[in-house]
Amino acid sequence: MVLGLGTGSTDQTRRRPNWRASPSGQAQGHRRNPHFQEDARASPLSGIPLSDMDSHPVVDLAIDGADEVDPYLNLVKGRGGSLLREKMVESACKKFVVIVDESKLVNYIGGSGLAMPVEFTASRLQNLFQEFGCVAKLKTLGEKVEPYVTDNGNYIIDLYFKQSIGDLKAASDSILQIAGVVEHGMFIDMATTVIVAGELGLTVKNK
């Protein structure tokens, strides 16, 4: 199968062998589409053969984490800076399983008070969601002043919302229609399953 794995704290499997024996006794490996360059470096450590979107345009299963999960399994992803590549992989998969702990559950997208990332264009994005108390900030490298640059050579604008922005699909369209915007971190109607780890054990949410 073709397996897309994330690269954040959720994906600890990339550091361990991911082979299993088939009934014939032969080892079978899972290919994966790396979300960004760190995957390409880490994969040889786990013995998983690498693939790419050109060779395997359809992914059987993608497994990844999320920064936020709303009650409808819509997600915010990409606060680590790889939202475009993540969305390329997960929009091409047959099933997309998300693994989070219960701290990532929110009442609405942006409900954590943390960033919803967008690759690129600041003032127009802030004006677009001004009625929702939106503040747009250029993502920088830690305490440094230079802008964060994605693997695709783009900048990221982090949007902070004080309230729900309502219709997420309408918001998505409005963002993507702005000249210069490459992609945003809202993953709408993409997750098929969300597995939530909490103090009382695991909860599985399916669409």
C-alpha positions, 0 to 999 in steps of 0.5 A: 500500500501507499502510506502517507505519514506525518512528520510531527510528534504524532509520527514516531513510527518513522524512526522504527522499522515498519515492515511486516511478514506476508503469508509467503514470508516475504517482507512488505514495506509501506511507501509514503509521500514525505510531507517535507524534506525532514521525512526524506532524511529520516526515512532511510532510518526506518527502512521504508522506501520513499515515493512521491506524488508523481509516482503514486498520485493516489495514497491508500491511507494517510496518518497525521496529527492536527493542531485543532479538530472541530466537532465536524472533524474539520482541522487546522494543520500546518503550524509547523510550516508544511501545510501545503505539502501536507494538504497535497498528500492528504487531499490525494488519499482514500482515507485520512486518519488523524491522531490527537490528544484531547487538548486539540479539540475546539468548539470552532476553527481558531478556538484555541486562540492559536494561529491558523496559518496561511501562505501568504499576504498579510493586510488583505487577510486581516481585513478579510476577517476584521469583523471576527477580530482577526489579527494577522502576523508574519510567522518568524523563526522563534525570537528572530526577526527574519521571516519563516520560509516554507519548504516551497519558498513561501512566507506564512501569515498566522491568523488569530481569531477572537470568534468563529469565522462561520462558514469555513468553505466560504472563508476558504474560498475568500482566502484562496481568491486573494492574489499571492495566497498559495494555501491555508491551514484549514483542512475541511471535510478531509479527515475520515477518522479522528482518534483522540487520546485522553485521560480515560483512554481513546475515543474514535470519531468517524464521519 
